[in-house]
Amino acid sequence: MNTEELDRLPGSGDASGQYFYRLWCAKEAFYKALPIADQDKITLASLSYSDLKEGKTEWQLFKTQIDSYQIAVVTQKPKETGEILLIDIDLARI
């Protein structure tokens, strides 16, 4: 976590844990989406969760929660304007 993220960390309890794991999962997904050559030059602390969440990077974040589990997927934004197919997945049926 960087200083900004630590400042936003709730004091204690469930909110603190949920924030930490939501942030951790997103940053780990972001790191793993990077080319291996770039991963050697990057630390998790240097990746900005707020920039990723607000769409200020060339990457896009998809996140959700199932029960108490955080899920995050990071992909590069499409280079060309086009249609994106969104599919609803009923996780209760899986």
One Martini backbone bead per residue (centre of mass of N, CA, C, O) as a GRO file, in nm:
protein
   94
    1MET     BB    1   0.099   0.035   0.018
    2ASN     BB    2   0.036   0.355   0.008
    3THR     BB    3  -0.017   0.647   0.163
    4GLU     BB    4  -0.304   0.701   0.055
    5GLU     BB    5  -0.417   0.418   0.129
    6LEU     BB    6  -0.356   0.432   0.433
    7ASP     BB    7  -0.535   0.687   0.487
    8ARG     BB    8  -0.809   0.520   0.390
    9LEU     BB    9  -0.793   0.330   0.615
   10PRO     BB   10  -0.973   0.195   0.824
   11GLY     BB   11  -0.928   0.147   1.151
   12SER     BB   12  -1.139  -0.111   1.193
   13GLY     BB   13  -1.247  -0.410   1.115
   14ASP     BB   14  -1.433  -0.495   0.846
   15ALA     BB   15  -1.370  -0.243   0.673
   16SER     BB   16  -1.065  -0.284   0.672
   17GLY     BB   17  -1.057  -0.568   0.545
   18GLN     BB   18  -1.215  -0.506   0.287
   19TYR     BB   19  -1.030  -0.290   0.179
   20PHE     BB   20  -0.769  -0.447   0.168
   21TYR     BB   21  -0.869  -0.683  -0.021
   22ARG     BB   22  -0.968  -0.509  -0.253
   23LEU     BB   23  -0.696  -0.377  -0.309
   24TRP     BB   24  -0.514  -0.624  -0.333
   25CYS     BB   25  -0.662  -0.767  -0.569
   26ALA     BB   26  -0.636  -0.535  -0.772
   27LYS     BB   27  -0.323  -0.508  -0.766
   28GLU     BB   28  -0.259  -0.801  -0.841
   29ALA     BB   29  -0.409  -0.800  -1.112
   30PHE     BB   30  -0.248  -0.570  -1.233
   31TYR     BB   31   0.032  -0.698  -1.214
   32LYS     BB   32  -0.045  -0.963  -1.381
   33ALA     BB   33  -0.120  -0.794  -1.649
   34LEU     BB   34   0.156  -0.737  -1.684
   35PRO     BB   35   0.431  -0.756  -1.824
   36ILE     BB   36   0.704  -0.919  -1.720
   37ALA     BB   37   0.908  -0.687  -1.774
   38ASP     BB   38   0.742  -0.483  -1.585
   39GLN     BB   39   0.735  -0.632  -1.308
   40ASP     BB   40   1.041  -0.575  -1.230
   41LYS     BB   41   0.969  -0.241  -1.204
   42ILE     BB   42   0.737  -0.314  -0.994
   43THR     BB   43   0.521  -0.225  -0.731
   44LEU     BB   44   0.244  -0.230  -0.544
   45ALA     BB   45   0.282   0.060  -0.427
   46SER     BB   46   0.300   0.200  -0.725
   47LEU     BB   47   0.016   0.121  -0.757
   48SER     BB   48  -0.296   0.275  -0.845
   49TYR     BB   49  -0.608   0.231  -0.735
   50SER     BB   50  -0.753   0.498  -0.803
   51ASP     BB   51  -0.674   0.510  -1.103
   52LEU     BB   52  -0.800   0.242  -1.179
   53LYS     BB   53  -1.093   0.294  -1.072
   54GLU     BB   54  -1.111   0.584  -1.248
   55GLY     BB   55  -0.972   0.538  -1.543
   56LYS     BB   56  -0.646   0.661  -1.554
   57THR     BB   57  -0.576   0.419  -1.737
   58GLU     BB   58  -0.508   0.149  -1.968
   59TRP     BB   59  -0.686   0.016  -1.753
   60GLN     BB   60  -0.930  -0.229  -1.630
   61LEU     BB   61  -1.176  -0.273  -1.371
   62PHE     BB   62  -1.306  -0.575  -1.224
   63LYS     BB   63  -1.541  -0.601  -0.950
   64THR     BB   64  -1.619  -0.821  -0.668
   65GLN     BB   65  -1.842  -1.001  -0.441
   66ILE     BB   66  -1.829  -1.314  -0.248
   67ASP     BB   67  -1.923  -1.266   0.020
   68SER     BB   68  -1.592  -1.235   0.156
   69TYR     BB   69  -1.493  -1.229  -0.144
   70GLN     BB   70  -1.255  -1.101  -0.356
   71ILE     BB   71  -1.278  -0.974  -0.699
   72ALA     BB   72  -1.028  -0.937  -0.970
   73VAL     BB   73  -1.003  -0.772  -1.296
   74VAL     BB   74  -0.744  -0.701  -1.541
   75THR     BB   75  -0.747  -0.495  -1.836
   76GLN     BB   76  -0.708  -0.379  -2.129
   77LYS     BB   77  -0.795  -0.138  -2.312
   78PRO     BB   78  -0.930  -0.075  -2.587
   79LYS     BB   79  -0.797   0.070  -2.877
   80GLU     BB   80  -1.076   0.049  -3.002
   81THR     BB   81  -1.371   0.133  -3.108
   82GLY     BB   82  -1.638  -0.067  -2.970
   83GLU     BB   83  -1.790  -0.345  -2.888
   84ILE     BB   84  -1.920  -0.467  -2.576
   85LEU     BB   85  -1.971  -0.769  -2.422
   86LEU     BB   86  -2.218  -0.835  -2.180
   87ILE     BB   87  -2.231  -1.082  -1.916
   88ASP     BB   88  -2.447  -1.241  -1.720
   89ILE     BB   89  -2.376  -1.393  -1.400
   90ASP     BB   90  -2.509  -1.652  -1.207
   91LEU     BB   91  -2.357  -1.740  -0.913
   92ALA     BB   92  -2.582  -1.920  -0.780
   93ARG     BB   93  -2.557  -2.148  -1.025
   94ILE     BB   94  -2.243  -2.247  -0.973
   0.00000   0.00000   0.00000
